[in-house]
Amino acid sequence: MMRRRGTPEIDLFGHEGGNAVGEHAYTLTVTDIATGWTENRSVRNKARKWVIAALDEIAAIMPFPLLGVDSDNGSEFINHHLLDWCNRQQITFTRSRPGNSNDGAHVEQKNWAVVRTIVGYLRYDTSAELLLLNQIWVLQSQLTNYFYPQQKLVSKNVTARRWPRSTTSPPLRIGVQTSTRPSPERTRPSSPTRTPPSTPPPSSVRSRH
């Protein structure tokens, strides 16, 4: 099924360097499934105010409006604060199915291809390191989205032993090409059509199947 632009997967990646004791930086990765467009922002810890602030900044610079976000089941995402943020933005909030780690495959791949490849496995826990990380992500966004090609699997032929025999892929495109193609989806309205509840019930968070 073809995903619409503006429905990214989001994930928080820890820079603990093998030692999770004490406070250390995390990087929020936001990857649009349809186009591959990826943005990153680092935060000082998993506190919801930093995560929301990073989402606000990323939503403001995306080349298309956000229609929804899809997260894993971490406590930094499954809370009333992020749901309130989605309601204010008039976007959909979905989450992966418990026990199905591959539900977030697109953003997990970018965690390795972008975050691990660029800043490695070290621990980052100082204000200077946090500032440097975010300077890196601003520059890396231009490289990833304007110059790196995006390639997606179209079909796969499998033998009786279930090993891939051959694959076919669509033509290579860079993120900016896929983000500027005409799209049939409607964008969200510029003005709110309803007032979201101040404290929405947890049951309104939907699990993706």
C-alpha positions in Angstrom: 0.0 0.0 0.0 1.4 3.4 -1.0 1.8 5.7 2.0 1.0 9.3 1.7 3.6 12.0 2.2 3.6 13.5 5.6 3.1 10.3 7.7 6.6 9.7 9.2 7.9 7.2 11.7 9.6 8.6 14.7 12.1 7.1 17.1 14.5 8.2 19.9 18.0 6.9 19.7 20.3 6.9 22.8 23.9 8.0 22.9 24.9 6.3 26.1 28.1 4.8 24.7 27.5 1.4 26.4 26.9 3.0 29.8 23.3 4.0 30.5 24.0 5.4 34.0 23.2 9.1 34.3 21.9 11.6 31.9 23.0 11.5 28.2 21.8 12.8 24.9 19.2 11.2 22.6 18.6 11.9 18.9 15.0 12.1 17.6 14.8 10.6 14.1 11.8 11.5 11.9 11.6 9.6 8.6 8.8 10.0 6.1 7.8 6.6 4.8 6.7 7.7 1.3 9.6 9.9 0.4 12.4 8.8 2.7 12.9 12.5 3.8 14.7 12.3 7.2 15.3 14.9 9.9 17.2 14.5 13.2 17.4 16.6 16.3 19.3 15.7 19.5 17.9 16.4 23.0 19.5 16.3 26.4 17.3 13.5 27.8 14.0 11.7 27.2 11.9 14.3 29.0 8.7 15.0 27.1 9.4 18.8 26.8 12.6 18.2 24.9 10.9 15.6 22.6 8.0 18.0 21.9 10.3 20.9 21.2 12.3 18.8 18.8 9.1 17.7 17.0 8.0 21.3 16.7 11.3 22.3 15.1 11.2 19.4 12.6 7.6 19.9 11.7 8.4 23.5 10.9 11.1 22.7 8.4 9.6 19.6 6.7 9.0 20.3 2.9 5.4 19.1 3.3 2.8 19.3 6.1 2.7 16.5 8.6 -0.5 14.4 8.4 0.5 12.0 11.2 3.3 10.4 13.2 3.9 6.8 14.0 6.0 5.8 17.1 7.1 2.8 19.0 5.7 2.1 22.5 8.4 3.9 24.5 7.2 6.1 27.4 8.7 9.1 25.7 6.0 8.8 23.0 3.0 7.0 24.6 1.8 9.8 26.9 -0.8 12.5 27.0 1.7 15.2 26.1 2.5 13.9 22.6 -1.2 13.1 22.0 -2.1 16.7 23.0 0.6 17.9 20.6 -0.9 15.8 17.7 -4.4 17.2 18.5 -3.1 20.7 18.4 -1.4 20.1 15.1 -4.5 18.3 13.8 -2.6 15.2 12.8 -3.0 11.5 13.5 -1.0 9.7 16.2 -0.4 5.9 15.7 1.9 3.4 17.4 3.5 0.1 16.5 2.1 -3.2 17.7 3.7 -4.5 20.9 6.2 -7.2 20.1 6.5 -6.3 16.4 9.8 -4.5 16.2 9.8 -4.4 12.4 6.8 -2.0 12.4 9.3 0.9 12.6 11.7 -0.5 9.9 12.0 2.7 8.0 13.1 4.9 10.9 15.2 2.1 12.4 17.2 1.9 9.1 17.9 5.6 9.3 19.0 5.3 12.9 21.9 3.2 11.5 22.4 4.8 8.1 22.4 8.4 9.4 22.9 8.5 13.2 25.3 5.6 13.8 27.2 6.2 10.6 27.8 9.9 11.3 28.3 10.1 15.1 29.2 6.4 16.0 28.8 4.6 19.3 30.3 7.1 21.7 28.6 8.6 24.8 27.5 12.3 24.5 26.4 13.9 27.7 27.6 17.5 27.8 26.0 20.8 26.6 28.8 21.3 24.1 28.3 17.9 22.6 24.6 18.4 22.3 25.1 21.7 20.5 27.6 20.0 18.1 25.2 17.2 17.4 22.5 19.5 16.3 24.9 21.5 14.1 25.8 18.2 12.5 22.1 17.3 11.8 21.4 20.6 10.1 24.2 19.9 7.6 23.5 16.2 7.3 19.9 16.9 6.4 21.1 18.7 3.2 23.3 15.8 2.3 20.8 13.0 3.1 17.8 14.7 1.5 19.3 16.5 -1.5 22.1 14.1 -2.6 21.6 10.6 -1.2 19.4 8.4 -3.4 16.3 6.7 -2.0 15.6 3.2 -3.2 12.6 1.0 -2.3 11.9 -2.7 -2.9 9.0 -3.2 -5.4 8.9 -7.1 -5.6 10.8 -10.1 -4.5 11.1 -13.6 -5.8 11.6 -16.3 -3.2 12.8 -19.9 -3.6 11.3 -22.9 -1.8 13.9 -22.3 1.0 12.6 -18.8 1.3 15.9 -17.1 0.4 15.6 -14.1 -2.0 16.5 -15.2 -5.6 16.1 -11.8 -7.3 14.7 -8.4 -6.5 13.5 -5.4 -8.5 13.5 -1.8 -7.3 12.1 1.5 -8.6 14.4 4.1 -10.1 16.7 5.8 -7.6 15.4 9.2 -6.4 16.7 11.6 -3.9 14.5 12.8 -1.0 13.9 16.3 -2.6 12.6 14.7 -5.8 10.1 12.5 -4.1 9.0 15.3 -1.8 8.2 17.7 -4.6 6.3 15.3 -6.9 2.5 15.9 -7.3 0.6 14.0 -4.6 -3.1 13.2 -4.6 -3.5 13.5 -0.8 -5.2 16.5 0.8 -3.2 18.6 3.2 -4.6 19.4 6.6 -6.7 22.6 6.9 -4.9 25.8 7.8 -7.3 26.6 10.5 -8.7 24.2 13.2 -12.2 22.8 12.6 -12.6 21.7 16.2 -11.2 22.3 19.6 -9.2 19.3 20.8 -9.9 18.1 24.4 -7.5 19.3 26.9 -6.9 15.8 28.4 -7.8 13.2 25.7 -8.3 9.6 26.9 -5.4 7.1 26.4 -7.8 4.9 24.3 -7.6 7.4 21.4 -4.0 6.3 20.7 -4.5 3.7 17.9 -2.3 0.6 17.3 -1.3 0.1 13.7 -2.2 -3.3 12.2 
